């Protein structure tokens, strides 16, 4: 069984045509992407089709500061 990262899971969903909704991302999911997997805000933004500033704003709102 493969051990894919959460980022890879989201990317595969996006590649299959599933639209990802950043408004529904949880603290744990954003923490996983930003802190554990060390995915830059710009890459997270590309994944969800939003700006890196919007990602940073949500991280700060949720208390996830790098």
N, CA, C and O atoms as a GROMACS GRO file, in nm:
protein
  264
    1UNK      N    1   0.084  -0.118   0.000
    1UNK     CA    2   0.000   0.000   0.000
    1UNK      C    3   0.088   0.124   0.000
    1UNK      O    4   0.185   0.133   0.075
    2UNK      N    5   0.053   0.219  -0.085
    2UNK     CA    6   0.132   0.342  -0.094
    2UNK      C    7   0.102   0.433   0.024
    2UNK      O    8  -0.008   0.434   0.078
    3UNK      N    9   0.203   0.510   0.063
    3UNK     CA   10   0.187   0.606   0.171
    3UNK      C   11   0.196   0.745   0.111
    3UNK      O   12   0.298   0.812   0.123
    4UNK      N   13   0.089   0.790   0.046
    4UNK     CA   14   0.086   0.920  -0.019
    4UNK      C   15   0.064   1.030   0.083
    4UNK      O   16   0.000   1.011   0.186
    5UNK      N   17   0.120   1.146   0.052
    5UNK     CA   18   0.099   1.261   0.138
    5UNK      C   19  -0.041   1.316   0.117
    5UNK      O   20  -0.108   1.284   0.018
    6UNK      N   21  -0.085   1.398   0.210
    6UNK     CA   22  -0.215   1.462   0.197
    6UNK      C   23  -0.218   1.552   0.074
    6UNK      O   24  -0.319   1.558   0.004
    7UNK      N   25  -0.107   1.620   0.048
    7UNK     CA   26  -0.098   1.704  -0.072
    7UNK      C   27  -0.119   1.620  -0.198
    7UNK      O   28  -0.194   1.660  -0.286
    8UNK      N   29  -0.053   1.505  -0.206
    8UNK     CA   30  -0.067   1.418  -0.324
    8UNK      C   31  -0.210   1.368  -0.339
    8UNK      O   32  -0.261   1.357  -0.450
    9UNK      N   33  -0.276   1.340  -0.227
    9UNK     CA   34  -0.416   1.298  -0.231
    9UNK      C   35  -0.504   1.408  -0.288
    9UNK      O   36  -0.588   1.383  -0.375
   10UNK      N   37  -0.485   1.532  -0.239
   10UNK     CA   38  -0.563   1.644  -0.291
   10UNK      C   39  -0.533   1.670  -0.439
   10UNK      O   40  -0.624   1.697  -0.517
   11UNK      N   41  -0.406   1.661  -0.476
   11UNK     CA   42  -0.367   1.683  -0.615
   11UNK      C   43  -0.431   1.579  -0.706
   11UNK      O   44  -0.475   1.612  -0.816
   12UNK      N   45  -0.436   1.455  -0.662
   12UNK     CA   46  -0.499   1.351  -0.746
   12UNK      C   47  -0.648   1.374  -0.759
   12UNK      O   48  -0.706   1.348  -0.865
   13UNK      N   49  -0.713   1.424  -0.653
   13UNK     CA   50  -0.855   1.458  -0.662
   13UNK      C   51  -0.876   1.570  -0.763
   13UNK      O   52  -0.967   1.564  -0.845
   14UNK      N   53  -0.791   1.672  -0.756
   14UNK     CA   54  -0.801   1.784  -0.849
   14UNK      C   55  -0.780   1.736  -0.993
   14UNK      O   56  -0.852   1.776  -1.084
   15UNK      N   57  -0.682   1.648  -1.012
   15UNK     CA   58  -0.652   1.594  -1.145
   15UNK      C   59  -0.768   1.511  -1.201
   15UNK      O   60  -0.782   1.498  -1.322
   16UNK      N   61  -0.850   1.456  -1.111
   16UNK     CA   62  -0.967   1.378  -1.153
   16UNK      C   63  -1.089   1.466  -1.179
   16UNK      O   64  -1.197   1.417  -1.211
   17UNK      N   65  -1.072   1.597  -1.163
   17UNK     CA   66  -1.181   1.690  -1.191
   17UNK      C   67  -1.264   1.730  -1.071
   17UNK      O   68  -1.364   1.800  -1.085
   18UNK      N   69  -1.222   1.687  -0.953
   18UNK     CA   70  -1.294   1.724  -0.832
   18UNK      C   71  -1.249   1.864  -0.791
   18UNK      O   72  -1.130   1.889  -0.774
   19UNK      N   73  -1.346   1.954  -0.775
   19UNK     CA   74  -1.313   2.090  -0.735
   19UNK      C   75  -1.292   2.096  -0.584
   19UNK      O   76  -1.379   2.055  -0.507
   20UNK      N   77  -1.177   2.145  -0.543
   20UNK     CA   78  -1.142   2.154  -0.401
   20UNK      C   79  -1.191   2.288  -0.346
   20UNK      O   80  -1.175   2.392  -0.410
   21UNK      N   81  -1.251   2.285  -0.228
   21UNK     CA   82  -1.309   2.404  -0.165
   21UNK      C   83  -1.225   2.444  -0.045
   21UNK      O   84  -1.230   2.379   0.059
   22UNK      N   85  -1.149   2.553  -0.059
   22UNK     CA   86  -1.061   2.598   0.049
   22UNK      C   87  -1.140   2.645   0.170
   22UNK      O   88  -1.089   2.641   0.282
   23UNK      N   89  -1.262   2.690   0.149
   23UNK     CA   90  -1.346   2.734   0.261
   23UNK      C   91  -1.377   2.620   0.357
   23UNK      O   92  -1.408   2.643   0.474
   24UNK      N   93  -1.368   2.496   0.308
   24UNK     CA   94  -1.402   2.380   0.391
   24UNK      C   95  -1.280   2.311   0.451
   24UNK      O   96  -1.294   2.210   0.521
   25UNK      N   97  -1.160   2.364   0.425
   25UNK     CA   98  -1.040   2.299   0.479
   25UNK      C   99  -1.038   2.316   0.631
   25UNK      O  100  -1.069   2.422   0.684
   26UNK      N  101  -1.000   2.210   0.699
   26UNK     CA  102  -0.997   2.212   0.846
   26UNK      C  103  -0.860   2.256   0.896
   26UNK      O  104  -0.762   2.262   0.821
   27UNK      N  105  -0.855   2.287   1.024
   27UNK     CA  106  -0.728   2.320   1.089
   27UNK      C  107  -0.628   2.208   1.067
   27UNK      O  108  -0.514   2.232   1.027
   28UNK      N  109  -0.670   2.085   1.095
   28UNK     CA  110  -0.579   1.971   1.084
   28UNK      C  111  -0.526   1.953   0.941
   28UNK      O  112  -0.409   1.922   0.922
   29UNK      N  113  -0.613   1.973   0.842
   29UNK     CA  114  -0.571   1.958   0.703
   29UNK      C  115  -0.471   2.066   0.664
   29UNK      O  116  -0.369   2.037   0.601
   30UNK      N  117  -0.500   2.190   0.700
   30UNK     CA  118  -0.408   2.300   0.666
   30UNK      C  119  -0.277   2.287   0.744
   30UNK      O  120  -0.171   2.318   0.691
   31UNK      N  121  -0.285   2.242   0.867
   31UNK     CA  122  -0.164   2.218   0.947
   31UNK      C  123  -0.079   2.110   0.880
   31UNK      O  124   0.043   2.125   0.870
   32UNK      N  125  -0.142   2.004   0.836
   32UNK     CA  126  -0.072   1.895   0.768
   32UNK      C  127   0.002   1.947   0.644
   32UNK      O  128   0.120   1.918   0.625
   33UNK      N  129  -0.068   2.024   0.562
   33UNK     CA  130  -0.007   2.077   0.440
   33UNK      C  131   0.107   2.174   0.471
   33UNK      O  132   0.217   2.161   0.418
   34UNK      N  133   0.079   2.271   0.558
   34UNK     CA  134   0.172   2.381   0.580
   34UNK      C  135   0.288   2.345   0.672
   34UNK      O  136   0.402   2.382   0.645
   35UNK      N  137   0.260   2.275   0.779
   35UNK     CA  138   0.362   2.251   0.881
   35UNK      C  139   0.428   2.114   0.868
   35UNK      O  140   0.551   2.104   0.870
   36UNK      N  141   0.349   2.011   0.855
   36UNK     CA  142   0.403   1.874   0.851
   36UNK      C  143   0.467   1.846   0.714
   36UNK      O  144   0.581   1.799   0.708
   37UNK      N  145   0.394   1.876   0.605
   37UNK     CA  146   0.446   1.846   0.471
   37UNK      C  147   0.527   1.962   0.413
   37UNK      O  148   0.592   1.947   0.309
   38UNK      N  149   0.524   2.077   0.480
   38UNK     CA  150   0.604   2.193   0.440
   38UNK      C  151   0.573   2.239   0.296
   38UNK      O  152   0.664   2.274   0.221
   39UNK      N  153   0.445   2.239   0.260
   39UNK     CA  154   0.402   2.286   0.129
   39UNK      C  155   0.387   2.438   0.135
   39UNK      O  156   0.314   2.488   0.220
   40UNK      N  157   0.455   2.512   0.047
   40UNK     CA  158   0.445   2.659   0.050
   40UNK      C  159   0.302   2.709   0.023
   40UNK      O  160   0.224   2.643  -0.046
   41UNK      N  161   0.270   2.825   0.079
   41UNK     CA  162   0.138   2.884   0.059
   41UNK      C  163   0.105   2.900  -0.089
   41UNK      O  164  -0.010   2.883  -0.130
   42UNK      N  165   0.205   2.932  -0.170
   42UNK     CA  166   0.181   2.951  -0.313
   42UNK      C  167   0.135   2.821  -0.380
   42UNK      O  168   0.050   2.823  -0.468
   43UNK      N  169   0.192   2.708  -0.338
   43UNK     CA  170   0.154   2.578  -0.394
   43UNK      C  171   0.015   2.537  -0.345
   43UNK      O  172  -0.066   2.485  -0.422
   44UNK      N  173  -0.013   2.560  -0.217
   44UNK     CA  174  -0.147   2.533  -0.163
   44UNK      C  175  -0.248   2.620  -0.238
   44UNK      O  176  -0.357   2.574  -0.273
   45UNK      N  177  -0.212   2.745  -0.260
   45UNK     CA  178  -0.301   2.835  -0.335
   45UNK      C  179  -0.329   2.784  -0.475
   45UNK      O  180  -0.443   2.787  -0.521
   46UNK      N  181  -0.226   2.738  -0.544
   46UNK     CA  182  -0.245   2.682  -0.678
   46UNK      C  183  -0.338   2.562  -0.675
   46UNK      O  184  -0.422   2.545  -0.764
   47UNK      N  185  -0.324   2.480  -0.574
   47UNK     CA  186  -0.406   2.360  -0.560
   47UNK      C  187  -0.555   2.396  -0.549
   47UNK      O  188  -0.641   2.330  -0.608
   48UNK      N  189  -0.583   2.503  -0.473
   48UNK     CA  190  -0.722   2.543  -0.449
   48UNK      C  191  -0.767   2.659  -0.537
   48UNK      O  192  -0.879   2.707  -0.524
   49UNK      N  193  -0.679   2.704  -0.628
   49UNK     CA  194  -0.708   2.816  -0.718
   49UNK      C  195  -0.739   2.945  -0.642
   49UNK      O  196  -0.835   3.016  -0.673
   50UNK      N  197  -0.655   2.973  -0.544
   50UNK     CA  198  -0.665   3.097  -0.467
   50UNK      C  199  -0.524   3.156  -0.455
   50UNK      O  200  -0.427   3.092  -0.495
   51UNK      N  201  -0.514   3.275  -0.401
   51UNK     CA  202  -0.384   3.339  -0.386
   51UNK      C  203  -0.310   3.286  -0.264
   51UNK      O  204  -0.370   3.232  -0.170
   52UNK      N  205  -0.179   3.302  -0.267
   52UNK     CA  206  -0.099   3.262  -0.150
   52UNK      C  207  -0.133   3.349  -0.030
   52UNK      O  208  -0.121   3.306   0.084
   53UNK      N  209  -0.176   3.472  -0.056
   53UNK     CA  210  -0.215   3.561   0.053
   53UNK      C  211  -0.341   3.510   0.123
   53UNK      O  212  -0.353   3.522   0.245
   54UNK      N  213  -0.433   3.453   0.046
   54UNK     CA  214  -0.555   3.396   0.105
   54UNK      C  215  -0.521   3.275   0.193
   54UNK      O  216  -0.582   3.254   0.298
   55UNK      N  217  -0.423   3.196   0.149
   55UNK     CA  218  -0.379   3.081   0.228
   55UNK      C  219  -0.315   3.130   0.358
   55UNK      O  220  -0.348   3.081   0.466
   56UNK      N  221  -0.224   3.227   0.346
   56UNK     CA  222  -0.157   3.282   0.464
   56UNK      C  223  -0.258   3.340   0.563
   56UNK      O  224  -0.247   3.320   0.684
   57UNK      N  225  -0.356   3.413   0.511
   57UNK     CA  226  -0.458   3.474   0.596
   57UNK      C  227  -0.534   3.367   0.675
   57UNK      O  228  -0.558   3.383   0.795
   58UNK      N  229  -0.572   3.259   0.608
   58UNK     CA  230  -0.646   3.152   0.676
   58UNK      C  231  -0.557   3.081   0.777
   58UNK      O  232  -0.602   3.046   0.886
   59UNK      N  233  -0.429   3.059   0.742
   59UNK     CA  234  -0.337   2.995   0.837
   59UNK      C  235  -0.328   3.079   0.964
   59UNK      O  236  -0.337   3.026   1.074
   60UNK      N  237  -0.312   3.209   0.947
   60UNK     CA  238  -0.301   3.298   1.064
   60UNK      C  239  -0.431   3.301   1.144
   60UNK      O  240  -0.429   3.303   1.267
   61UNK      N  241  -0.544   3.299   1.073
   61UNK     CA  242  -0.674   3.299   1.141
   61UNK      C  243  -0.689   3.173   1.226
   61UNK      O  244  -0.747   3.177   1.334
   62UNK      N  245  -0.637   3.061   1.176
   62UNK     CA  246  -0.645   2.934   1.248
   62UNK      C  247  -0.532   2.916   1.349
   62UNK      O  248  -0.529   2.816   1.422
   63UNK      N  249  -0.438   3.010   1.352
   63UNK     CA  250  -0.328   3.003   1.448
   63UNK      C  251  -0.213   2.917   1.403
   63UNK      O  252  -0.135   2.870   1.486
   64UNK      N  253  -0.200   2.895   1.272
   64UNK     CA  254  -0.090   2.814   1.218
   64UNK      C  255   0.013   2.912   1.163
   64UNK      O  256   0.001   2.961   1.050
   65UNK      N  257   0.115   2.937   1.243
   65UNK     CA  258   0.219   3.033   1.204
   65UNK      C  259   0.350   2.958   1.191
   65UNK      O  260   0.391   2.885   1.282
   66UNK      N  261   0.415   2.975   1.078
   66UNK     CA  262   0.540   2.904   1.051
   66UNK      C  263   0.660   2.977   1.105
   66UNK      O  264   0.772   2.931   1.091
   0.00000   0.00000   0.00000
